[in-house]
Amino acid sequence: MTFNILSFHKIFEKKYFAALLFFAFNTFYILIDLDLFSPFKIGLMCICPFVLISQKTFISRTFLFGIFYLASVTLCAYMHPESFRISTLVYLYMFMFMFLTFYTLIKQEIWDIEFAINLLKILLVLYIVFFIIQQISLLIGIKRFILFNLNGEPYLEVFKTNSLSLEPSHSARIMSITFFAWLKLNEYKNGTKETLTTLYNNHKLFFIGFLYTMLAMGSGTAIIALILLLLYFFKPKTLLIIPIIIFAIICVNEAVEFAPLNRAIKVIAAIPSMDARTIGQADGSAYYRIAPLVSTIKNFDLTSIPFWFGNGIDSTFHTNGSINLNTVLIGNIANYGLISFLFLLLFLYTSVIRKFFSLETLFFIILMACTVGNGYYMWGILMSFMIIKHFE
């Protein structure tokens, strides 16, 4: 089969190019990506503007709101010439145009719901398979197995591994939101929500594999994500049993001492203190995830000009390259200001996320700290959100 990316005359070519984008930005595979700044992903993003302009319907409300967001970021960054760095902005532009390409293709109805459901499930199965093979490799003492994404990282343990992403916390975010998208699309297709019982009866191996991978990857983020996913299965009248379930989990955990759950519980307990260091003592990884939310609440000031327009690129970094968790804010507000964040929200809630009061919003706030930056998995997650909205 000849695959002409730029012409896209046939529906199946669009169909599979969109699928390629979805897989590329929801995974990090060493043999293909090679480095954090993946030549493969950069190559795909370089192609995307040409694919986008070849589509007659590419100028849409979503396209315009995306451009407004990029313009606001550029303007706010340019107000601080001492830190202005064109490469950072170009990278953000590339991510945006990649997403706009994906969005434009999907809106042309190139996927039916069955294809989308299968695609989501294939991604999750790959994560599960890679994780189990990594566990077996680590169990027999092999920490470097490039074929299955093991690169000998110091943190690697049998119950702490990265599967098909760069690190366990990325896997937790991608898997939980992909699974949520799979649940929602099955709901749209069947006209009824999946329950824990129907999941176990109809998708037993898949469901068990997903739960095992999330629980065993050694990430406190995964535990928090599972708690959020639980909300999908409860109706408003049954929400009262959630505290009972949480209490039972805590009691069981007292007996088994499950480390990731311990860290998740400590993080949740530390959040009311509004102190990033206290949260950091509970979970070093969560220190970096929760700090923007805490810092934004503590430093929210609509009378401050820097709060509206930001302090410039990388304003939240110390001179030694580490993040200053006392100044980092959600949505890159510290860098580009509240103005750009509001344009981001306008873009997301008109084109990507179904509605404000939704589980997607909880995922966006808690798992992503309301931030979409120059990270592959963030844009991959937006693709899953967009798929849900498209098939609603």
Salt bridges, closest charged atoms under 4 A:
ASP33 OD1 - LYS41 NZ 2.79
GLU82 OE2 - HIS80 ND1 3.70
GLU109 OE1 - HIS390 NE2 3.47
GLU114 OE1 - LYS189 NZ 2.55
GLU167 OE1 - HIS170 NE2 3.86
GLU167 OE2 - ARG289 NH2 2.84
GLU187 OE1 - LYS184 NZ 3.29
GLU194 OE2 - HIS203 NE2 3.66
ASP283 OD2 - ARG263 NE 3.26
ASP314 OD2 - ARG85 NH2 2.63
GLU360 OE2 - ARG354 NE 2.54
GLU392 OE2 - ARG354 NH1 3.66
